[in-house]
């Protein structure tokens, strides 16, 4: 498991090949497709997050695409689409957007295509 610390800010793409805890600020996509991503209370992500499981305690603006579950915890603030097989919205969480489990496979396919395209460039 890796931790992206509170004092770190990133403008760009973050890729991980293991479970990831984000405590800092990211402007850009977070790609961790076969693993879990946790956005800590101090985290602020402006971009898509793609993972197996996504748990949000902090702030997120963008698509959350999970092959299993998105869990938005109390006091979290999420703006954007949630595309996952399972979606948990805890009491006290703030969610502005839409949840659409039927689009999860399509969103993952598009993300994989865009990732391959960026890698080739």
Biopython code that builds the backbone (N, CA, C, O; Angstrom):
import numpy as np
from Bio.PDB.StructureBuilder import StructureBuilder

atoms = [
    (1, "UNK", "N", (0.841, -1.174, 0.000)),
    (1, "UNK", "CA", (0.000, 0.000, 0.000)),
    (1, "UNK", "C", (0.890, 1.241, 0.000)),
    (1, "UNK", "O", (1.888, 1.310, 0.717)),
    (2, "UNK", "N", (0.505, 2.219, -0.820)),
    (2, "UNK", "CA", (1.244, 3.479, -0.904)),
    (2, "UNK", "C", (0.374, 4.612, -0.389)),
    (2, "UNK", "O", (-0.854, 4.554, -0.453)),
    (3, "UNK", "N", (1.037, 5.645, 0.125)),
    (3, "UNK", "CA", (0.331, 6.825, 0.600)),
    (3, "UNK", "C", (0.854, 8.048, -0.144)),
    (3, "UNK", "O", (2.062, 8.273, -0.215)),
    (4, "UNK", "N", (-0.060, 8.829, -0.693)),
    (4, "UNK", "CA", (0.223, 10.102, -1.340)),
    (4, "UNK", "C", (-0.059, 11.143, -0.267)),
    (4, "UNK", "O", (-1.217, 11.476, -0.017)),
    (5, "UNK", "N", (0.998, 11.665, 0.375)),
    (5, "UNK", "CA", (0.906, 12.458, 1.592)),
    (5, "UNK", "C", (0.208, 13.799, 1.489)),
    (5, "UNK", "O", (0.015, 14.336, 0.399)),
    (6, "UNK", "N", (-0.171, 14.335, 2.653)),
    (6, "UNK", "CA", (-0.881, 15.612, 2.771)),
    (6, "UNK", "C", (-0.137, 16.773, 2.149)),
    (6, "UNK", "O", (-0.757, 17.678, 1.591)),
    (7, "UNK", "N", (1.176, 16.762, 2.236)),
    (7, "UNK", "CA", (1.957, 17.906, 1.767)),
    (7, "UNK", "C", (2.243, 17.853, 0.273)),
    (7, "UNK", "O", (2.938, 18.724, -0.249)),
    (8, "UNK", "N", (1.724, 16.854, -0.422)),
    (8, "UNK", "CA", (2.021, 16.679, -1.847)),
    (8, "UNK", "C", (0.844, 17.153, -2.693)),
    (8, "UNK", "O", (-0.310, 16.819, -2.421)),
    (9, "UNK", "N", (1.158, 17.940, -3.725)),
    (9, "UNK", "CA", (0.171, 18.358, -4.721)),
    (9, "UNK", "C", (0.673, 17.908, -6.082)),
    (9, "UNK", "O", (1.867, 17.985, -6.368)),
    (10, "UNK", "N", (-0.240, 17.439, -6.915)),
    (10, "UNK", "CA", (0.127, 16.932, -8.237)),
    (10, "UNK", "C", (-0.841, 17.478, -9.268)),
    (10, "UNK", "O", (-2.058, 17.430, -9.087)),
    (11, "UNK", "N", (-0.284, 18.001, -10.357)),
    (11, "UNK", "CA", (-1.080, 18.341, -11.527)),
    (11, "UNK", "C", (-0.623, 17.376, -12.597)),
    (11, "UNK", "O", (0.491, 17.489, -13.108)),
    (12, "UNK", "N", (-1.475, 16.430, -12.938)),
    (12, "UNK", "CA", (-1.117, 15.393, -13.893)),
    (12, "UNK", "C", (-1.774, 14.086, -13.517)),
    (12, "UNK", "O", (-2.719, 14.053, -12.728)),
    (13, "UNK", "N", (-1.271, 13.022, -14.082)),
    (13, "UNK", "CA", (-1.856, 11.700, -13.911)),
    (13, "UNK", "C", (-1.105, 10.911, -12.844)),
    (13, "UNK", "O", (0.126, 10.893, -12.826)),
    (14, "UNK", "N", (-1.850, 10.260, -11.958)),
    (14, "UNK", "CA", (-1.252, 9.400, -10.942)),
    (14, "UNK", "C", (-1.668, 7.965, -11.223)),
    (14, "UNK", "O", (-2.857, 7.655, -11.295)),
    (15, "UNK", "N", (-0.669, 7.084, -11.382)),
    (15, "UNK", "CA", (-0.927, 5.656, -11.596)),
    (15, "UNK", "C", (-0.336, 4.865, -10.445)),
    (15, "UNK", "O", (0.756, 5.171, -9.964)),
    (16, "UNK", "N", (-1.065, 3.843, -10.006)),
    (16, "UNK", "CA", (-0.564, 2.982, -8.935)),
    (16, "UNK", "C", (-0.895, 1.533, -9.260)),
    (16, "UNK", "O", (-1.932, 1.234, -9.852)),
    (17, "UNK", "N", (0.000, 0.644, -8.865)),
    (17, "UNK", "CA", (-0.187, -0.789, -9.061)),
    (17, "UNK", "C", (-0.305, -1.495, -7.716)),
    (17, "UNK", "O", (0.094, -2.651, -7.570)),
    (18, "UNK", "N", (-0.855, -0.788, -6.744)),
    (18, "UNK", "CA", (-1.143, -1.336, -5.425)),
    (18, "UNK", "C", (-2.187, -0.446, -4.772)),
    (18, "UNK", "O", (-2.493, 0.629, -5.289)),
    (19, "UNK", "N", (-2.738, -0.878, -3.644)),
    (19, "UNK", "CA", (-3.704, -0.052, -2.928)),
    (19, "UNK", "C", (-3.077, 1.307, -2.629)),
    (19, "UNK", "O", (-1.879, 1.412, -2.367)),
    (20, "UNK", "N", (-3.914, 2.343, -2.675)),
    (20, "UNK", "CA", (-3.413, 3.709, -2.568)),
    (20, "UNK", "C", (-4.272, 4.524, -1.608)),
    (20, "UNK", "O", (-5.501, 4.475, -1.659)),
    (21, "UNK", "N", (-3.608, 5.269, -0.735)),
    (21, "UNK", "CA", (-4.282, 6.244, 0.123)),
    (21, "UNK", "C", (-3.834, 7.626, -0.340)),
    (21, "UNK", "O", (-2.638, 7.917, -0.387)),
    (22, "UNK", "N", (-4.796, 8.468, -0.681)),
    (22, "UNK", "CA", (-4.492, 9.841, -1.107)),
    (22, "UNK", "C", (-4.862, 10.775, 0.034)),
    (22, "UNK", "O", (-6.009, 10.812, 0.482)),
    (23, "UNK", "N", (-3.866, 11.532, 0.498)),
    (23, "UNK", "CA", (-4.094, 12.530, 1.547)),
    (23, "UNK", "C", (-3.913, 13.944, 1.010)),
    (23, "UNK", "O", (-4.388, 14.899, 1.625)),
    (24, "UNK", "N", (-3.236, 14.097, -0.126)),
    (24, "UNK", "CA", (-2.916, 15.398, -0.692)),
    (24, "UNK", "C", (-3.899, 15.844, -1.754)),
    (24, "UNK", "O", (-5.055, 15.420, -1.777)),
    (25, "UNK", "N", (-3.405, 16.728, -2.652)),
    (25, "UNK", "CA", (-4.237, 17.340, -3.690)),
    (25, "UNK", "C", (-3.783, 16.869, -5.070)),
    (25, "UNK", "O", (-2.590, 16.871, -5.375)),
    (26, "UNK", "N", (-4.737, 16.470, -5.893)),
    (26, "UNK", "CA", (-4.439, 15.997, -7.244)),
    (26, "UNK", "C", (-5.391, 16.663, -8.222)),
    (26, "UNK", "O", (-6.606, 16.663, -8.023)),
    (27, "UNK", "N", (-4.823, 17.235, -9.287)),
    (27, "UNK", "CA", (-5.614, 17.717, -10.422)),
    (27, "UNK", "C", (-5.254, 16.845, -11.600)),
    (27, "UNK", "O", (-4.217, 17.040, -12.235)),
    (28, "UNK", "N", (-6.102, 15.889, -11.891)),
    (28, "UNK", "CA", (-5.857, 14.938, -12.959)),
    (28, "UNK", "C", (-6.356, 13.573, -12.539)),
    (28, "UNK", "O", (-6.792, 13.392, -11.402)),
    (29, "UNK", "N", (-6.299, 12.612, -13.443)),
    (29, "UNK", "CA", (-6.849, 11.290, -13.145)),
    (29, "UNK", "C", (-5.974, 10.473, -12.193)),
    (29, "UNK", "O", (-4.751, 10.608, -12.165)),
    (30, "UNK", "N", (-6.641, 9.629, -11.421)),
    (30, "UNK", "CA", (-5.988, 8.652, -10.546)),
    (30, "UNK", "C", (-6.363, 7.284, -11.089)),
    (30, "UNK", "O", (-7.539, 6.918, -11.103)),
    (31, "UNK", "N", (-5.362, 6.524, -11.539)),
    (31, "UNK", "CA", (-5.599, 5.239, -12.185)),
    (31, "UNK", "C", (-5.006, 4.124, -11.334)),
    (31, "UNK", "O", (-3.790, 4.034, -11.163)),
    (32, "UNK", "N", (-5.870, 3.291, -10.813)),
    (32, "UNK", "CA", (-5.457, 2.211, -9.916)),
    (32, "UNK", "C", (-6.451, 1.063, -10.116)),
    (32, "UNK", "O", (-7.068, 0.589, -9.162)),
    (33, "UNK", "N", (-6.596, 0.626, -11.366)),
    (33, "UNK", "CA", (-7.728, -0.191, -11.797)),
    (33, "UNK", "C", (-7.976, -1.463, -10.998)),
    (33, "UNK", "O", (-9.134, -1.762, -10.708)),
    (34, "UNK", "N", (-6.985, -2.207, -10.639)),
    (34, "UNK", "CA", (-7.205, -3.488, -9.968)),
    (34, "UNK", "C", (-7.000, -3.424, -8.464)),
    (34, "UNK", "O", (-6.851, -4.455, -7.808)),
    (35, "UNK", "N", (-6.993, -2.227, -7.924)),
    (35, "UNK", "CA", (-6.686, -2.048, -6.507)),
    (35, "UNK", "C", (-7.656, -1.049, -5.878)),
    (35, "UNK", "O", (-8.531, -0.505, -6.552)),
    (36, "UNK", "N", (-7.486, -0.819, -4.584)),
    (36, "UNK", "CA", (-8.358, 0.089, -3.836)),
    (36, "UNK", "C", (-7.722, 1.475, -3.724)),
    (36, "UNK", "O", (-6.508, 1.605, -3.565)),
    (37, "UNK", "N", (-8.561, 2.500, -3.810)),
    (37, "UNK", "CA", (-8.134, 3.882, -3.595)),
    (37, "UNK", "C", (-8.979, 4.452, -2.464)),
    (37, "UNK", "O", (-10.206, 4.354, -2.472)),
    (38, "UNK", "N", (-8.299, 5.048, -1.496)),
    (38, "UNK", "CA", (-8.974, 5.733, -0.396)),
    (38, "UNK", "C", (-8.586, 7.199, -0.443)),
    (38, "UNK", "O", (-7.403, 7.541, -0.424)),
    (39, "UNK", "N", (-9.590, 8.061, -0.505)),
    (39, "UNK", "CA", (-9.360, 9.502, -0.445)),
    (39, "UNK", "C", (-9.594, 9.923, 1.001)),
    (39, "UNK", "O", (-10.733, 9.966, 1.466)),
    (40, "UNK", "N", (-8.516, 10.231, 1.707)),
    (40, "UNK", "CA", (-8.571, 10.582, 3.121)),
    (40, "UNK", "C", (-9.307, 11.904, 3.330)),
    (40, "UNK", "O", (-9.610, 12.607, 2.366)),
    (41, "UNK", "N", (-9.592, 12.240, 4.575)),
    (41, "UNK", "CA", (-10.303, 13.472, 4.923)),
    (41, "UNK", "C", (-9.617, 14.691, 4.330)),
    (41, "UNK", "O", (-10.293, 15.626, 3.900)),
    (42, "UNK", "N", (-8.293, 14.702, 4.298)),
    (42, "UNK", "CA", (-7.526, 15.843, 3.793)),
    (42, "UNK", "C", (-7.401, 15.855, 2.274)),
    (42, "UNK", "O", (-6.898, 16.827, 1.711)),
    (43, "UNK", "N", (-7.842, 14.807, 1.602)),
    (43, "UNK", "CA", (-7.656, 14.681, 0.149)),
    (43, "UNK", "C", (-8.618, 15.563, -0.631)),
    (43, "UNK", "O", (-9.766, 15.776, -0.239)),
    (44, "UNK", "N", (-8.102, 16.072, -1.760)),
    (44, "UNK", "CA", (-8.927, 16.785, -2.726)),
    (44, "UNK", "C", (-8.469, 16.349, -4.109)),
    (44, "UNK", "O", (-7.333, 16.605, -4.508)),
    (45, "UNK", "N", (-9.365, 15.687, -4.837)),
    (45, "UNK", "CA", (-9.049, 15.187, -6.173)),
    (45, "UNK", "C", (-10.000, 15.832, -7.170)),
    (45, "UNK", "O", (-11.221, 15.742, -7.038)),
    (46, "UNK", "N", (-9.409, 16.490, -8.181)),
    (46, "UNK", "CA", (-10.181, 17.067, -9.276)),
    (46, "UNK", "C", (-9.795, 16.293, -10.524)),
    (46, "UNK", "O", (-8.845, 16.650, -11.220)),
    (47, "UNK", "N", (-10.530, 15.244, -10.799)),
    (47, "UNK", "CA", (-10.248, 14.366, -11.923)),
    (47, "UNK", "C", (-10.903, 13.023, -11.676)),
    (47, "UNK", "O", (-11.416, 12.759, -10.589)),
    (48, "UNK", "N", (-10.881, 12.183, -12.684)),
    (48, "UNK", "CA", (-11.490, 10.868, -12.570)),
    (48, "UNK", "C", (-10.644, 9.960, -11.690)),
    (48, "UNK", "O", (-9.417, 10.057, -11.680)),
    (49, "UNK", "N", (-11.307, 9.079, -10.955)),
    (49, "UNK", "CA", (-10.639, 8.053, -10.170)),
    (49, "UNK", "C", (-11.144, 6.710, -10.682)),
    (49, "UNK", "O", (-12.348, 6.455, -10.713)),
    (50, "UNK", "N", (-10.203, 5.854, -11.082)),
    (50, "UNK", "CA", (-10.558, 4.538, -11.601)),
    (50, "UNK", "C", (-9.843, 3.496, -10.755)),
    (50, "UNK", "O", (-8.614, 3.484, -10.673)),
    (51, "UNK", "N", (-10.626, 2.617, -10.121)),
    (51, "UNK", "CA", (-10.059, 1.625, -9.220)),
    (51, "UNK", "C", (-11.036, 0.459, -9.065)),
    (51, "UNK", "O", (-12.147, 0.485, -9.596)),
    (52, "UNK", "N", (-10.598, -0.561, -8.327)),
    (52, "UNK", "CA", (-11.499, -1.675, -7.992)),
    (52, "UNK", "C", (-12.506, -1.204, -6.949)),
    (52, "UNK", "O", (-13.714, -1.382, -7.105)),
    (53, "UNK", "N", (-11.986, -0.600, -5.882)),
    (53, "UNK", "CA", (-12.807, -0.058, -4.795)),
    (53, "UNK", "C", (-12.375, 1.380, -4.552)),
    (53, "UNK", "O", (-11.181, 1.683, -4.570)),
    (54, "UNK", "N", (-13.338, 2.268, -4.323)),
    (54, "UNK", "CA", (-13.042, 3.660, -4.016)),
    (54, "UNK", "C", (-13.801, 4.038, -2.753)),
    (54, "UNK", "O", (-15.020, 3.890, -2.677)),
    (55, "UNK", "N", (-13.062, 4.528, -1.765)),
    (55, "UNK", "CA", (-13.660, 5.012, -0.518)),
    (55, "UNK", "C", (-13.290, 6.480, -0.375)),
    (55, "UNK", "O", (-12.116, 6.844, -0.437)),
    (56, "UNK", "N", (-14.307, 7.325, -0.184)),
    (56, "UNK", "CA", (-14.072, 8.765, -0.116)),
    (56, "UNK", "C", (-14.432, 9.290, 1.273)),
    (56, "UNK", "O", (-15.571, 9.175, 1.726)),
    (57, "UNK", "N", (-13.434, 9.867, 1.932)),
    (57, "UNK", "CA", (-13.632, 10.585, 3.187)),
    (57, "UNK", "C", (-13.491, 12.084, 2.943)),
    (57, "UNK", "O", (-14.019, 12.888, 3.711)),
    (58, "UNK", "N", (-12.780, 12.468, 1.878)),
    (58, "UNK", "CA", (-12.460, 13.861, 1.572)),
    (58, "UNK", "C", (-13.331, 14.429, 0.471)),
    (58, "UNK", "O", (-14.552, 14.276, 0.482)),
    (59, "UNK", "N", (-12.668, 15.105, -0.507)),
    (59, "UNK", "CA", (-13.379, 15.793, -1.588)),
    (59, "UNK", "C", (-12.967, 15.222, -2.943)),
    (59, "UNK", "O", (-11.792, 14.948, -3.189)),
    (60, "UNK", "N", (-13.952, 15.052, -3.806)),
    (60, "UNK", "CA", (-13.695, 14.542, -5.147)),
    (60, "UNK", "C", (-14.613, 15.243, -6.141)),
    (60, "UNK", "O", (-15.810, 15.398, -5.898)),
    (61, "UNK", "N", (-14.033, 15.666, -7.266)),
    (61, "UNK", "CA", (-14.810, 16.261, -8.354)),
    (61, "UNK", "C", (-14.373, 15.565, -9.638)),
    (61, "UNK", "O", (-13.249, 15.762, -10.100)),
    (62, "UNK", "N", (-15.242, 14.767, -10.205)),
    (62, "UNK", "CA", (-14.937, 13.988, -11.403)),
    (62, "UNK", "C", (-15.651, 12.649, -11.316)),
    (62, "UNK", "O", (-16.384, 12.384, -10.364)),
    (63, "UNK", "N", (-15.431, 11.817, -12.308)),
    (63, "UNK", "CA", (-16.044, 10.488, -12.307)),
    (63, "UNK", "C", (-15.329, 9.567, -11.334)),
    (63, "UNK", "O", (-14.100, 9.570, -11.253)),
    (64, "UNK", "N", (-16.099, 8.781, -10.598)),
    (64, "UNK", "CA", (-15.564, 7.706, -9.778)),
    (64, "UNK", "C", (-16.004, 6.409, -10.451)),
    (64, "UNK", "O", (-17.191, 6.084, -10.473)),
    (65, "UNK", "N", (-15.038, 5.668, -11.002)),
    (65, "UNK", "CA", (-15.333, 4.443, -11.735)),
    (65, "UNK", "C", (-14.693, 3.280, -10.984)),
    (65, "UNK", "O", (-13.470, 3.202, -10.870)),
    (66, "UNK", "N", (-15.525, 2.380, -10.476)),
    (66, "UNK", "CA", (-15.019, 1.245, -9.707)),
    (66, "UNK", "C", (-15.603, -0.051, -10.249)),
    (66, "UNK", "O", (-16.801, -0.134, -10.522)),
    (67, "UNK", "N", (-14.765, -1.049, -10.404)),
    (67, "UNK", "CA", (-15.255, -2.346, -10.867)),
    (67, "UNK", "C", (-16.024, -3.069, -9.768)),
    (67, "UNK", "O", (-16.741, -4.027, -10.053)),
    (68, "UNK", "N", (-15.890, -2.628, -8.509)),
    (68, "UNK", "CA", (-16.659, -3.230, -7.426)),
    (68, "UNK", "C", (-17.513, -2.195, -6.700)),
    (68, "UNK", "O", (-18.719, -2.134, -6.936)),
    (69, "UNK", "N", (-16.917, -1.371, -5.813)),
    (69, "UNK", "CA", (-17.737, -0.517, -4.957)),
    (69, "UNK", "C", (-17.171, 0.898, -4.826)),
    (69, "UNK", "O", (-15.956, 1.094, -4.794)),
    (70, "UNK", "N", (-18.072, 1.875, -4.751)),
    (70, "UNK", "CA", (-17.746, 3.247, -4.358)),
    (70, "UNK", "C", (-18.478, 3.492, -3.047)),
    (70, "UNK", "O", (-19.693, 3.313, -2.958)),
    (71, "UNK", "N", (-17.724, 3.903, -2.027)),
    (71, "UNK", "CA", (-18.263, 4.140, -0.691)),
    (71, "UNK", "C", (-17.961, 5.591, -0.312)),
    (71, "UNK", "O", (-16.804, 5.954, -0.102)),
    (72, "UNK", "N", (-19.011, 6.418, -0.225)),
    (72, "UNK", "CA", (-18.845, 7.825, 0.142)),
    (72, "UNK", "C", (-19.233, 7.958, 1.612)),
    (72, "UNK", "O", (-20.390, 7.773, 1.989)),
    (73, "UNK", "N", (-18.239, 8.281, 2.427)),
    (73, "UNK", "CA", (-18.400, 8.278, 3.878)),
    (73, "UNK", "C", (-18.971, 9.598, 4.392)),
    (73, "UNK", "O", (-18.959, 10.603, 3.680)),
    (74, "UNK", "N", (-19.477, 9.594, 5.646)),
    (74, "UNK", "CA", (-20.022, 10.829, 6.228)),
    (74, "UNK", "C", (-19.002, 11.965, 6.151)),
    (74, "UNK", "O", (-17.808, 11.751, 6.360)),
    (75, "UNK", "N", (-19.472, 13.153, 5.855)),
    (75, "UNK", "CA", (-18.680, 14.382, 5.746)),
    (75, "UNK", "C", (-17.883, 14.468, 4.445)),
    (75, "UNK", "O", (-17.240, 15.489, 4.199)),
    (76, "UNK", "N", (-17.904, 13.432, 3.608)),
    (76, "UNK", "CA", (-17.243, 13.507, 2.299)),
    (76, "UNK", "C", (-18.073, 14.389, 1.376)),
    (76, "UNK", "O", (-19.274, 14.570, 1.574)),
    (77, "UNK", "N", (-17.396, 14.939, 0.350)),
    (77, "UNK", "CA", (-18.065, 15.784, -0.632)),
    (77, "UNK", "C", (-17.673, 15.314, -2.028)),
    (77, "UNK", "O", (-16.509, 15.409, -2.417)),
    (78, "UNK", "N", (-18.642, 14.811, -2.773)),
    (78, "UNK", "CA", (-18.377, 14.263, -4.108)),
    (78, "UNK", "C", (-19.279, 14.959, -5.119)),
    (78, "UNK", "O", (-20.491, 15.062, -4.931)),
    (79, "UNK", "N", (-18.655, 15.434, -6.199)),
    (79, "UNK", "CA", (-19.380, 16.030, -7.310)),
    (79, "UNK", "C", (-18.985, 15.277, -8.572)),
    (79, "UNK", "O", (-17.803, 15.211, -8.910)),
    (80, "UNK", "N", (-19.959, 14.710, -9.270)),
    (80, "UNK", "CA", (-19.663, 13.994, -10.511)),
    (80, "UNK", "C", (-20.410, 12.682, -10.572)),
    (80, "UNK", "O", (-21.279, 12.403, -9.746)),
    (81, "UNK", "N", (-20.062, 11.881, -11.561)),
    (81, "UNK", "CA", (-20.732, 10.603, -11.782)),
    (81, "UNK", "C", (-20.070, 9.492, -10.982)),
    (81, "UNK", "O", (-18.853, 9.468, -10.801)),
    (82, "UNK", "N", (-20.899, 8.579, -10.512)),
    (82, "UNK", "CA", (-20.417, 7.357, -9.867)),
    (82, "UNK", "C", (-20.842, 6.197, -10.742)),
    (82, "UNK", "O", (-22.030, 5.978, -10.976)),
    (83, "UNK", "N", (-19.848, 5.449, -11.227)),
    (83, "UNK", "CA", (-20.099, 4.301, -12.093)),
    (83, "UNK", "C", (-19.470, 3.093, -11.410)),
    (83, "UNK", "O", (-18.253, 2.917, -11.444)),
    (84, "UNK", "N", (-20.302, 2.263, -10.792)),
    (84, "UNK", "CA", (-19.803, 1.126, -10.029)),
    (84, "UNK", "C", (-20.901, 0.080, -9.888)),
    (84, "UNK", "O", (-22.087, 0.390, -9.996)),
    (85, "UNK", "N", (-20.491, -1.165, -9.645)),
    (85, "UNK", "CA", (-21.471, -2.229, -9.409)),
    (85, "UNK", "C", (-22.269, -1.941, -8.133)),
    (85, "UNK", "O", (-23.482, -2.145, -8.084)),
    (86, "UNK", "N", (-21.557, -1.460, -7.098)),
    (86, "UNK", "CA", (-22.214, -1.134, -5.829)),
    (86, "UNK", "C", (-21.867, 0.305, -5.445)),
    (86, "UNK", "O", (-20.748, 0.767, -5.668)),
    (87, "UNK", "N", (-22.842, 1.002, -4.867)),
    (87, "UNK", "CA", (-22.659, 2.392, -4.470)),
    (87, "UNK", "C", (-23.222, 2.566, -3.064)),
    (87, "UNK", "O", (-24.401, 2.311, -2.818)),
    (88, "UNK", "N", (-22.363, 3.003, -2.145)),
    (88, "UNK", "CA", (-22.779, 3.240, -0.761)),
    (88, "UNK", "C", (-22.656, 4.732, -0.489)),
    (88, "UNK", "O", (-21.570, 5.303, -0.591)),
    (89, "UNK", "N", (-23.769, 5.355, -0.144)),
    (89, "UNK", "CA", (-23.806, 6.782, 0.193)),
    (89, "UNK", "C", (-24.211, 6.876, 1.656)),
    (89, "UNK", "O", (-25.380, 6.703, 2.002)),
    (90, "UNK", "N", (-23.241, 7.150, 2.504)),
    (90, "UNK", "CA", (-23.476, 7.193, 3.950)),
    (90, "UNK", "C", (-24.194, 8.473, 4.354)),
    (90, "UNK", "O", (-24.041, 9.516, 3.718)),
    (91, "UNK", "N", (-24.981, 8.375, 5.425)),
    (91, "UNK", "CA", (-25.684, 9.515, 5.975)),
    (91, "UNK", "C", (-24.681, 10.600, 6.360)),
    (91, "UNK", "O", (-23.693, 10.317, 7.037)),
    (92, "UNK", "N", (-24.925, 11.826, 5.938)),
    (92, "UNK", "CA", (-24.032, 12.941, 6.237)),
    (92, "UNK", "C", (-23.069, 13.265, 5.101)),
    (92, "UNK", "O", (-22.400, 14.298, 5.128)),
    (93, "UNK", "N", (-22.997, 12.388, 4.102)),
    (93, "UNK", "CA", (-22.139, 12.653, 2.935)),
    (93, "UNK", "C", (-22.859, 13.604, 1.990)),
    (93, "UNK", "O", (-24.088, 13.650, 1.948)),
    (94, "UNK", "N", (-22.072, 14.363, 1.234)),
    (94, "UNK", "CA", (-22.635, 15.281, 0.244)),
    (94, "UNK", "C", (-22.311, 14.735, -1.141)),
    (94, "UNK", "O", (-21.142, 14.554, -1.483)),
    (95, "UNK", "N", (-23.349, 14.471, -1.941)),
    (95, "UNK", "CA", (-23.169, 13.924, -3.287)),
    (95, "UNK", "C", (-24.018, 14.721, -4.261)),
    (95, "UNK", "O", (-25.236, 14.826, -4.117)),
    (96, "UNK", "N", (-23.335, 15.287, -5.268)),
    (96, "UNK", "CA", (-24.017, 16.006, -6.336)),
    (96, "UNK", "C", (-23.586, 15.367, -7.643)),
    (96, "UNK", "O", (-22.425, 15.476, -8.036)),
    (97, "UNK", "N", (-24.501, 14.708, -8.312)),
    (97, "UNK", "CA", (-24.155, 14.036, -9.559)),
    (97, "UNK", "C", (-25.141, 12.939, -9.857)),
    (97, "UNK", "O", (-26.322, 13.023, -9.520)),
    (98, "UNK", "N", (-24.627, 11.901, -10.503)),
    (98, "UNK", "CA", (-25.494, 10.783, -10.856)),
    (98, "UNK", "C", (-24.758, 9.474, -10.594)),
    (98, "UNK", "O", (-23.530, 9.404, -10.638)),
    (99, "UNK", "N", (-25.540, 8.457, -10.323)),
    (99, "UNK", "CA", (-24.998, 7.106, -10.157)),
    (99, "UNK", "C", (-25.580, 6.246, -11.262)),
    (99, "UNK", "O", (-26.796, 6.211, -11.453)),
    (100, "UNK", "N", (-24.719, 5.554, -11.989)),
    (100, "UNK", "CA", (-25.187, 4.772, -13.133)),
    (100, "UNK", "C", (-24.377, 3.483, -13.254)),
    (100, "UNK", "O", (-23.368, 3.451, -13.959)),
    (101, "UNK", "N", (-24.810, 2.417, -12.570)),
    (101, "UNK", "CA", (-24.052, 1.165, -12.617)),
    (101, "UNK", "C", (-24.020, 0.538, -14.009)),
    (101, "UNK", "O", (-23.091, -0.206, -14.323)),
    (102, "UNK", "N", (-24.999, 0.818, -14.836)),
    (102, "UNK", "CA", (-25.056, 0.219, -16.173)),
    (102, "UNK", "C", (-23.939, 0.719, -17.090)),
    (102, "UNK", "O", (-23.597, 0.050, -18.065)),
    (103, "UNK", "N", (-23.371, 1.885, -16.788)),
    (103, "UNK", "CA", (-22.329, 2.471, -17.631)),
    (103, "UNK", "C", (-20.912, 2.135, -17.175)),
    (103, "UNK", "O", (-19.947, 2.584, -17.793)),
    (104, "UNK", "N", (-20.770, 1.353, -16.105)),
    (104, "UNK", "CA", (-19.457, 1.066, -15.531)),
    (104, "UNK", "C", (-18.531, 0.373, -16.530)),
    (104, "UNK", "O", (-17.385, 0.794, -16.690)),
    (105, "UNK", "N", (-18.992, -0.660, -17.195)),
    (105, "UNK", "CA", (-18.142, -1.390, -18.155)),
    (105, "UNK", "C", (-17.712, -0.480, -19.311)),
    (105, "UNK", "O", (-16.561, -0.525, -19.744)),
    (106, "UNK", "N", (-18.627, 0.333, -19.803)),
    (106, "UNK", "CA", (-18.295, 1.258, -20.893)),
    (106, "UNK", "C", (-17.257, 2.276, -20.435)),
    (106, "UNK", "O", (-16.321, 2.586, -21.172)),
    (107, "UNK", "N", (-17.418, 2.796, -19.221)),
    (107, "UNK", "CA", (-16.460, 3.776, -18.689)),
    (107, "UNK", "C", (-15.077, 3.158, -18.521)),
    (107, "UNK", "O", (-14.074, 3.811, -18.811)),
    (108, "UNK", "N", (-15.004, 1.918, -18.061)),
    (108, "UNK", "CA", (-13.713, 1.231, -17.923)),
    (108, "UNK", "C", (-13.062, 1.009, -19.287)),
    (108, "UNK", "O", (-11.850, 1.173, -19.429)),
    (109, "UNK", "N", (-13.850, 0.641, -20.280)),
    (109, "UNK", "CA", (-13.309, 0.443, -21.633)),
    (109, "UNK", "C", (-12.744, 1.732, -22.208)),
    (109, "UNK", "O", (-11.670, 1.729, -22.809)),
    (110, "UNK", "N", (-13.460, 2.829, -22.028)),
    (110, "UNK", "CA", (-12.984, 4.128, -22.509)),
    (110, "UNK", "C", (-11.704, 4.515, -21.780)),
    (110, "UNK", "O", (-10.758, 4.996, -22.404)),
    (111, "UNK", "N", (-11.666, 4.309, -20.472)),
    (111, "UNK", "CA", (-10.469, 4.646, -19.696)),
    (111, "UNK", "C", (-9.267, 3.832, -20.148)),
    (111, "UNK", "O", (-8.169, 4.374, -20.274)),
    (112, "UNK", "N", (-9.457, 2.537, -20.395)),
    (112, "UNK", "CA", (-8.354, 1.681, -20.874)),
    (112, "UNK", "C", (-7.867, 2.147, -22.244)),
    (112, "UNK", "O", (-6.663, 2.189, -22.496)),
    (113, "UNK", "N", (-8.802, 2.497, -23.129)),
    (113, "UNK", "CA", (-8.437, 2.979, -24.459)),
    (113, "UNK", "C", (-7.629, 4.266, -24.355)),
    (113, "UNK", "O", (-6.594, 4.401, -25.009)),
    (114, "UNK", "N", (-8.090, 5.217, -23.538)),
    (114, "UNK", "CA", (-7.381, 6.494, -23.384)),
    (114, "UNK", "C", (-6.008, 6.304, -22.761)),
    (114, "UNK", "O", (-5.056, 6.990, -23.134)),
    (115, "UNK", "N", (-5.899, 5.390, -21.824)),
    (115, "UNK", "CA", (-4.620, 5.096, -21.195)),
    (115, "UNK", "C", (-3.625, 4.522, -22.209)),
    (115, "UNK", "O", (-2.463, 4.925, -22.242)),
    (116, "UNK", "N", (-4.081, 3.597, -23.019)),
    (116, "UNK", "CA", (-3.227, 2.998, -24.047)),
    (116, "UNK", "C", (-2.789, 4.054, -25.061)),
    (116, "UNK", "O", (-1.643, 4.063, -25.509)),
    (117, "UNK", "N", (-3.711, 4.937, -25.413)),
    (117, "UNK", "CA", (-3.411, 6.014, -26.356)),
    (117, "UNK", "C", (-2.352, 6.964, -25.796)),
    (117, "UNK", "O", (-1.433, 7.364, -26.511)),
    (118, "UNK", "N", (-2.482, 7.330, -24.502)),
    (118, "UNK", "CA", (-1.496, 8.208, -23.869)),
    (118, "UNK", "C", (-0.128, 7.520, -23.770)),
    (118, "UNK", "O", (0.906, 8.163, -23.956)),
    (119, "UNK", "N", (-0.123, 6.227, -23.481)),
    (119, "UNK", "CA", (1.148, 5.490, -23.377)),
    (119, "UNK", "C", (1.880, 5.415, -24.708)),
    (119, "UNK", "O", (3.110, 5.402, -24.740)),
    (120, "UNK", "N", (1.132, 5.366, -25.806)),
    (120, "UNK", "CA", (1.737, 5.279, -27.134)),
    (120, "UNK", "C", (2.270, 6.614, -27.618)),
    (120, "UNK", "O", (3.152, 6.662, -28.475)),
    (121, "UNK", "N", (1.739, 7.697, -27.071)),
    (121, "UNK", "CA", (2.152, 9.040, -27.505)),
    (121, "UNK", "C", (3.507, 9.424, -26.976)),
    (121, "UNK", "O", (3.990, 10.522, -27.254)),
]
sb = StructureBuilder()
sb.init_structure("model")
sb.init_model(0)
sb.init_chain("A")
sb.init_seg("    ")
for serial, (resi, resn, name, xyz) in enumerate(atoms, 1):
    if name == "N":
        sb.init_residue(resn, " ", resi, " ")
    sb.init_atom(name, np.array(xyz, "f"), 0.0, 1.0, " ", f" {name:<3s}", serial, name[0])
structure = sb.get_structure()
